[in-house]
Structure formats: C-alpha cells, structure tokens
C-alpha cells in the first residue's frame, strides 16, 4: 500500500470507543432537546438525529489500527520543512498517509508534486480530515504555537498526536496539552531528529554501563548558519523567526535538543537552576528573536551546557559526555569516539562507525505506530515521552526568563 491509495483504504477491525466526557454531553443534550416545548415530536427526532450523528461519527473514528493494517496517519500542516520526512518516506506496511491538512494550496501543490503525491490527499481543515480520512493518529508540522490547537481537536476523539520539537510554544500551552492527553488517554509524543541517532543511544548505553565513570557534565551543540542563510522557504521562515509563533529564536529551535537529551541522560532529574544567555548576532536577518543562546543546567552532581546557535559556520548536532574516567564524543549521527584518561593529560581513544538502529527505533513514524499498537512501551523520561518533554518546556521557559532578567532561575522542587 502506498500514500496515493490511502484514502480508499478501509478501516477494518475498528472498535467503538466510549468516552465519559462525550457520553455525558450526549445525555445532557438529549434531556435539553427532549424537554423543550419549542419542538413537536418529529422535530425533536430530527434535532436529536442532527446532534448525535456527528458525535457518533466522530467516535467511530477513534479506533486503534488493526495489527495487520498500516497506521493511518494524518499530517497537520506543511509549513515545517521536517514534513518532508513523512512525505518522502518510502511506502511500507507500517504507516500510510491518510490525509494532509493545509490551507495554503500553493504550498500543498508544490510539495505534492515534489513527492509524487495526489492533491486528493489534501484537506482544508482538521474537521474535514476527521470526517473524510478517519486517521488513527496525526503528526503536527505547523508552527509550534499551533500544537495546542491540534491536541485540542484530536485528543477528545481519542486520536493520538505526535508533534515536532519542542512540545509547545510555552509552559502554559504544554500544561494544557498534558492535561488533554491524560484526560482522553492518548499518546502525545515529541519528535526530535537526534532521537533516531545511533550515536546518541550508544553514548547513553556506555554511560549507563559505567564505561567512562559517573556523569560529570554534558556539552551539547546544535544549530546551523541561520534560517535565512541556509535558504529555508518563506512559509517556514515566517513563523520560525516570530517570537509568538515559535516561542523564541535559536534558544527554542535548538535549545530543546540539549534539554531533551540532558533530561534523558539524567533519568528525569530536574535541574536545580537554569541560566540562559541570548544574543542577536544577525540582527539584519533575525530582528525579532535571538540567534545565539547558551543554557546552563546545574544539577546536584553534574551540569549540562547547551549551545544552541544560528551562527555556527557548519550545521551540527553533536555532544560530549564527560564521566569521571573518560569522555564520549558523539560527532554526528553515526560517528562516535571514546577517550579514557591515562595519567595527567594522556588518553587512549577508540573510534566507532555505527549502523542505523533496528526497526522501529530508526524512524519516528514506525515508532509512533508501534507505541499505538502497544508493541512498545515508552520508558519513563524517554526522549519522545511526555514526561521528558514537560521538563524540556520547564527548562526552556526558565532559560528565557533567565536571559531576560540576567540572573539564574531556581527550579522549584
């Protein structure tokens, strides 16, 4: 099955989900309508029919995918260029695009042509997608500010959500999203490119196996030359450099990577204090937001330095993991080095070229499908988990406040 035939796929093995909140609403509306003196019997029946039909239809979409059927994934928005990850994903039996929501027809047509997909997959609204495409889950590829609206729309229907990093534009939005996911029992995942790097996982495995001693500090670097300099399209640029729609500049765009990995390696430990420093080194290109940021996380027995920048001469996603006996350098996605201390300033070094991780841990969409099918249980504070990413949002909010006030922000215990 491929993306072009997704619309015609039948929803076999669907299970009708009963939700307390919707059931209560149906009962309330039934009493309200039936007790009204403004309708005769026939009109009451028609009113009830018109009210219940969309609710029942909505409920019928909140179904778990059959184990032998691909996950029907709705794509919400096309303005985040990470969307090419799913649009260009080779067809398999794990995930199929059920439909795409994008109001910008020109953008949609351009991307559909680029990837050989049909415009028949594109809908103007989330409501239309729900009615006509019946997704099992959705992935959000719009602005960070729009993440809350996606969860507000799909969580009450029991439809699982994955958003691009970071989880939300601010802590207020994150708390609302968390509450909705728990109320309606959906999975709410956050996708980072580095989650799928073999080097990130091997570095953590070595750390947990005590191959370099106990963790003393992390240095995590992410970024590139800047959105304008690397030539991102106008639809992405319009919100990426907007402090409301993106929540900041480089501190949001790339600071979240380091906060995510640090929280994971620290096994969910929250920092004692956060220090944030932001600068604007390309004011002509980024007049509304920071483009240079450093976040320092102080833990009880370790620290993490996050360097998130739109001013690196080369694109980078790398880190250094320091223990009491040695250091691990994760230079990129597949190349890893380990140095063990010898004497005062000597060391032995081994280099490693890693292959990709096994399915479904190599790809966010296969992983999402496996989580929904309960083939995988997400460990506490794992990279994609809600627990981890709520702490990420706490760190980002504290870092922005620290940068604005010029002093460290203490994290309440």
C-alpha positions in Angstrom: 0.0 0.0 0.0 1.3 3.5 -0.8 0.3 7.0 0.1 -1.6 7.5 -3.1 -4.2 4.8 -2.2 -4.5 5.7 1.4 -7.9 7.5 1.0 -9.6 4.4 -0.3 -8.2 2.1 2.4 -10.9 0.5 4.6 -10.9 0.8 8.3 -11.0 -2.9 9.2 -11.3 -4.1 12.8 -12.3 -0.7 14.3 -13.5 -0.7 17.9 -16.1 1.7 19.0 -14.6 3.8 21.9 -16.8 5.1 24.6 -15.6 8.3 26.3 -17.2 9.5 29.5 -17.0 13.2 28.6 -18.8 12.7 25.3 -21.3 10.3 26.9 -22.2 12.9 29.5 -22.6 15.5 26.8 -24.9 13.3 24.8 -27.1 12.7 27.8 -27.2 16.4 28.6 -28.2 17.4 25.1 -30.8 14.7 24.9 -32.6 15.9 28.0 -32.3 19.5 26.9 -33.8 18.8 23.5 -36.5 16.4 24.6 -37.8 18.6 27.3 -38.0 21.7 25.1 -41.5 23.0 24.3 -40.4 24.5 21.1 -40.3 21.3 19.1 -43.0 18.8 18.2 -42.3 15.1 18.2 -41.0 14.9 14.6 -38.7 18.0 15.0 -37.3 16.6 18.3 -36.4 13.4 16.5 -34.7 15.4 13.7 -32.9 17.6 16.2 -31.6 14.5 18.1 -30.5 12.9 14.8 -28.7 16.0 13.7 -26.9 16.4 17.0 -25.9 12.8 17.6 -24.8 12.0 14.1 -21.5 14.0 14.1 -20.8 12.8 17.7 -21.3 9.1 16.7 -19.3 9.7 13.5 -16.5 11.2 15.5 -16.5 8.4 17.9 -16.3 5.8 15.2 -13.0 7.4 14.0 -11.4 7.0 17.4 -10.2 3.5 16.8 -7.0 1.6 17.2 -5.5 0.3 13.9 -5.8 -3.4 13.3 -2.5 -5.1 13.9 -2.1 -6.2 10.3 -3.1 -2.8 8.8 -0.8 0.3 8.4 -1.3 3.1 10.8 -3.5 5.8 9.1 -1.6 9.0 9.8 -2.9 12.4 9.3 -0.4 15.2 8.6 -1.4 18.5 10.1 0.3 21.4 8.4 3.1 21.6 5.8 5.0 24.7 6.9 7.6 23.0 9.0 10.0 21.6 6.5 10.6 18.5 8.6 7.4 17.4 7.0 9.5 16.1 4.1 10.4 13.3 6.5 7.0 11.7 6.2 6.1 12.9 2.6 9.3 11.3 1.3 9.2 8.2 3.5 9.3 5.0 1.4 6.0 3.2 1.4 5.8 0.2 3.8 3.2 -1.8 5.8 3.6 0.3 9.0 2.3 3.7 8.2 0.3 5.3 5.4 -0.7 8.9 4.9 -4.5 9.1 5.4 -4.7 12.8 4.6 -3.0 16.1 4.9 -4.4 19.4 6.3 -3.0 22.5 4.7 -4.9 25.7 3.8 -2.1 27.1 1.6 -3.0 25.4 -1.7 0.1 26.6 -3.4 2.4 25.1 -0.8 0.4 21.9 -0.8 0.6 21.6 -4.6 4.3 22.3 -4.6 5.0 19.5 -2.1 2.6 17.0 -3.6 4.3 17.5 -7.0 7.8 17.2 -5.4 6.9 13.8 -3.7 4.6 12.4 -6.4 1.5 12.5 -4.2 -2.0 13.4 -5.2 -3.8 16.6 -4.2 -6.7 14.4 -3.3 -4.9 13.7 0.0 -5.1 17.4 0.9 -7.9 18.8 3.1 -8.6 22.4 4.0 -9.3 21.8 7.7 -8.9 19.3 10.5 -12.6 18.8 10.7 -12.7 17.7 7.0 -9.8 15.3 7.6 -11.6 13.8 10.5 -14.8 13.3 8.6 -13.4 12.0 5.3 -10.0 10.4 6.1 -10.5 8.8 9.5 -7.0 8.9 10.8 -5.7 6.7 13.7 -3.1 9.3 14.6 -1.8 12.7 13.5 1.6 14.3 13.2 1.8 18.1 13.5 4.1 20.0 11.1 2.9 23.6 11.6 4.1 26.3 13.9 4.9 25.4 17.5 2.1 27.8 18.6 -0.4 25.6 16.7 0.5 22.4 18.6 -2.1 23.1 21.3 -4.9 23.5 18.8 -4.0 20.1 17.2 -4.2 18.4 20.6 -7.5 20.2 21.5 -9.0 19.0 18.2 -7.9 15.3 18.2 -7.5 14.3 21.9 -11.2 14.3 22.6 -11.7 11.9 19.7 -9.0 9.5 21.1 -6.7 10.2 18.2 -3.0 10.1 19.1 -0.7 13.0 18.4 3.0 13.5 17.6 4.4 17.0 17.3 7.7 18.2 16.1 10.1 19.5 18.7 9.6 21.3 21.0 6.4 20.1 22.6 4.8 23.6 22.9 5.4 27.3 22.5 5.4 27.8 26.3 4.7 26.1 29.6 1.1 27.3 29.7 0.4 25.5 26.4 2.3 22.5 27.5 0.3 22.0 30.6 -3.0 22.2 28.7 -1.7 19.6 26.2 -0.6 17.4 29.0 -4.0 17.6 30.7 -5.8 16.8 27.5 -3.7 13.8 26.7 -4.2 12.4 30.2 -8.0 13.1 30.2 -8.6 11.4 26.9 -5.9 8.7 27.2 -4.0 9.5 24.1 -0.3 9.2 23.4 1.4 12.6 23.0 4.9 12.2 21.6 7.5 14.8 20.6 9.8 14.1 17.7 13.5 15.2 17.6 15.9 14.4 14.8 18.5 13.3 17.3 16.2 10.7 18.9 17.0 8.5 15.9 20.8 9.0 16.0 22.6 5.7 16.8 25.4 7.7 18.4 23.1 9.3 21.0 21.8 6.0 22.1 25.2 4.3 22.2 26.7 7.2 24.2 23.9 6.8 26.8 24.3 3.0 26.8 28.0 3.4 27.6 27.3 6.0 30.2 24.8 3.7 32.0 27.2 0.8 31.8 29.8 2.9 33.6 32.4 2.7 30.8 33.5 6.4 31.5 32.5 6.6 35.1 29.7 8.6 36.6 28.4 11.6 34.6 30.0 14.9 35.5 29.0 17.1 32.6 27.4 17.3 29.2 28.2 19.7 26.4 25.5 19.6 23.6 25.8 21.7 20.5 23.0 22.1 17.9 22.3 24.6 15.1 23.4 26.0 11.7 24.2 29.3 10.0 20.7 30.6 10.4 17.3 30.1 8.8 17.8 32.8 6.1 21.4 31.8 5.3 20.6 28.1 4.8 17.7 29.2 2.5 14.6 27.8 4.2 11.3 28.7 2.4 9.2 31.7 3.2 6.3 29.6 4.7 8.7 28.2 7.3 10.7 31.4 7.8 7.6 33.4 8.5 6.9 31.7 11.9 10.4 30.3 12.8 11.6 33.9 13.4 8.4 35.0 15.1 8.7 35.1 18.9 5.0 34.4 19.4 4.6 31.5 16.9 7.9 29.9 17.7 8.5 31.0 21.3 11.9 32.4 20.6 14.7 32.0 18.1 17.7 29.7 18.4 17.0 29.1 22.1 13.7 27.4 21.2 14.7 25.9 17.8 17.9 24.2 19.0 17.9 24.6 22.8 15.2 22.0 23.1 17.5 19.3 21.7 20.0 19.7 24.5 17.3 19.9 27.2 15.7 16.7 25.9 18.9 14.7 25.8 20.1 16.0 29.2 16.8 15.2 30.8 17.0 11.6 29.4 20.6 11.0 30.4 19.9 12.4 33.9 16.9 9.9 34.1 14.3 12.6 34.6 16.2 14.6 37.2 15.2 18.3 37.1 18.0 20.8 37.3 18.4 22.9 40.5 18.9 26.1 38.5 18.9 27.3 34.9 21.0 30.1 33.4 20.2 31.4 30.0 22.1 33.8 27.8 20.9 35.0 24.5 22.4 37.3 21.8 21.4 38.7 18.5 24.5 38.4 16.2 22.5 38.7 12.9 20.1 41.5 13.7 19.6 42.1 10.0 18.3 38.5 9.5 16.6 37.8 12.8 15.3 41.2 14.1 12.6 39.8 16.4 14.3 36.9 18.0 17.6 35.7 19.5 20.0 33.8 17.2 22.7 32.8 19.7 22.0 31.1 23.0 23.7 29.2 25.8 21.8 27.3 28.5 23.5 26.1 31.6 21.7 23.4 33.7 23.0 22.9 37.2 22.2 19.5 38.8 23.1 18.2 42.2 26.1 16.2 40.9 26.5 17.3 37.3 26.0 20.1 34.8 24.9 20.5 31.2 25.9 23.2 28.8 23.6 23.6 25.8 25.0 25.7 22.9 22.1 26.4 20.6 23.0 28.7 17.7 22.0 30.1 14.3 25.7 31.2 13.9 27.6 28.0 13.5 29.7 28.0 10.3 28.5 24.4 9.7 25.4 22.6 10.6 25.9 20.5 13.7 24.2 18.1 16.1 27.0 16.8 18.4 27.8 16.3 22.0 30.4 15.5 24.6 29.6 13.2 27.5 32.1 13.5 30.4 32.5 11.0 33.1 35.0 10.7 35.9 37.2 8.3 33.9 36.7 9.4 30.3 34.7 11.2 27.7 32.4 10.2 24.7 32.3 12.3 21.6 29.2 11.8 19.5 30.4 13.7 16.5 27.3 13.2 14.3 24.6 10.7 13.6 26.9 7.7 13.1 30.4 8.5 14.3 31.5 8.1 17.9 34.8 8.3 19.8 35.6 7.3 23.4 38.6 8.5 25.3 39.8 7.0 28.6 42.1 9.0 30.8 45.7 8.0 31.3 47.8 9.9 33.8 47.5 13.7 33.8 46.7 14.6 30.2 47.1 11.3 28.3 44.3 9.1 27.0 43.5 6.1 24.8 41.0 6.6 22.1 38.7 4.2 20.2 36.6 5.3 17.2 33.3 3.7 16.1 31.2 3.9 12.9 27.7 2.9 13.9 24.9 1.5 11.7 21.3 2.6 11.9 19.2 1.4 14.8 16.8 -1.6 14.1 13.1 -1.0 13.3 11.1 0.6 14.7 13.7 2.6 16.6 15.2 4.1 13.4 12.1 6.1 12.3 9.6 8.3 14.2 6.6 7.2 12.3 7.2 3.4 12.6 8.0 4.0 16.3 4.7 6.0 16.7 2.8 3.1 15.1 4.5 0.6 17.4 3.6 2.6 20.5 0.0 2.9 19.5 -0.2 -0.8 18.8 1.3 -1.5 22.2 4.3 -3.3 20.6 6.5 -0.8 22.5 6.0 0.7 26.0 7.8 4.1 26.2 10.2 4.1 29.2 9.8 6.9 31.8 11.5 10.1 30.6 12.4 8.6 27.3 13.3 11.1 24.5 9.9 11.0 22.9 7.9 10.9 26.2 5.6 13.5 27.6 7.3 13.3 31.0 10.7 14.2 29.4 9.2 17.0 27.3 7.3 18.6 30.1 10.7 19.1 31.8 12.2 20.4 28.5 9.4 23.0 28.5 10.2 23.9 32.1 13.9 24.3 31.2 13.2 26.4 28.1 10.8 28.7 30.0 13.4 29.1 32.8 16.2 29.8 30.3 14.1 32.5 28.5 13.3 34.1 31.9 16.9 33.9 33.0 18.1 35.6 29.7 15.5 38.4 30.1 16.3 39.0 33.8 20.1 38.5 33.6 20.2 36.1 36.5 19.8 32.4 37.3 16.3 30.9 37.7 15.8 28.5 40.6 13.7 25.4 39.7 11.1 24.8 42.4 11.4 21.3 43.8 
